[in-house]
Amino acid sequence: MWNNVEEFRDWYMASGMPLRPPFKNPVFVTDNAMSLCLFREGRFQVELYLNEPFATSPPHTHPGVESAFVYLAGNIQFNLEGRNNPDAQQWQKPSPEGYHMLFGKTVSSPDGIPHWLKIGPEGGAFLSFEYWKDQDPVSVTVNWNGDSVGKEHDKILNKGDKVSKIQDAYEDWAEEWKPVNKMQHHPSSYEGFEAGWMAAIEVMLERLELAKT
Amino acid sequence: MKEWNEVEAFKDWWMAAGCPIRPPFEHPLHITDMAYALTIYRKGQYQIELYICKPNTQTHVHAHPGIESLSVYLTGNLSFAKDGAEFPDLSQFQKEGANGTHMLLGKSLETVNGTPHALKVNEEGGSFLLFQRWSNKKPRSVATEYDGVTLGKKHDKQIENANVE
């Protein structure tokens, strides 16, 4: 076994990147990315991330997980708080062998340090090496501290249904209230407004019930 | 340069060579409404795409003209159908195999040579490798050499981009 995520990464790369996806929890989907766990052993795993063109993720952390990122292909700007994050556009070139010139380049992402991504028009592919210190590995997509990347991500973070319900009701209400012209001040109905508040009250009541138990 | 006579020989060579993962700089990623694909190896007229598929999705019967292909199961819950036949019931194989992997890991299907086929993905999502030999064109993605009803707007965009370039 390995002592840290860098040791695991170096072993995996030196071993020819073995493809051994697990049966349990191999695939995760968010609004702008998909992941496949390529290898899992004990508290260590490596996930392949494929990102849509122009995808972004807000600054976030993965509590309890030490990570290391390895560049595969596409156009990826990986940013880590407190680090000089050079503009990756200068390296959007092929290597003499026809790979991306950043292929195999790595950045460690220690537990608790926020990082964020910006993907270019080509999309992006990278490996996420992970050492889960406190629990069995699942996916860093669900072990996420920070704003999500969207509604699909909210769903797998188990907050989506309730948050989306309020957000959708609010958006309907805001649309209904939007003045058609500058002289219009009054909404035609309060139904959307009421729906938003009812959803919010429903969630609060559920939380109160949970707090009692 | 190493060449192969057919897609099966290419697959055997790649496996014996330790499954090298070397995505090309040019057109490595293709996104559709159903799946994301990364070309993990490309050499001459041959390439391998790794597909990650969204849960609860399905293609219509379609073909990839001029491409001989062979799929290899990685994980998840997938079912392939050939020539308009029903999807086979693979539920008996939805079990854990050696080292915590899927029991179908590494199993390959018959070669498809431009003939109609379809894919169904169940609630676990899924992933497979697609070994390909392109007879006439430079390899890009089977998602862009697609004869059939497309999978949605993202897929249409991929095909449009490929036709423009």
Interface residues (C-beta under 8 A of the other chain):
Chain A: G16 M17 P18 L19 R20 P21 P22 F23 K24 P26 V27 F28 V29 A33 M34 S35 L36 R40 L48 L50 E52 P53 L72 A73 G74 K93 P94 S95 E97 G98 Y99 H100 M101 F103 E122 G123 G124 A125
Chain B: G18 C19 P20 I21 R22 P23 P24 F25 E26 P28 L29 I31 A35 Y36 A37 L38 R42 L50 I52 C53 K54 P55 L74 T75 G76 K95 E96 G97 N99 G100 T101 H102 M103 L105 E124 G125 G126 S127
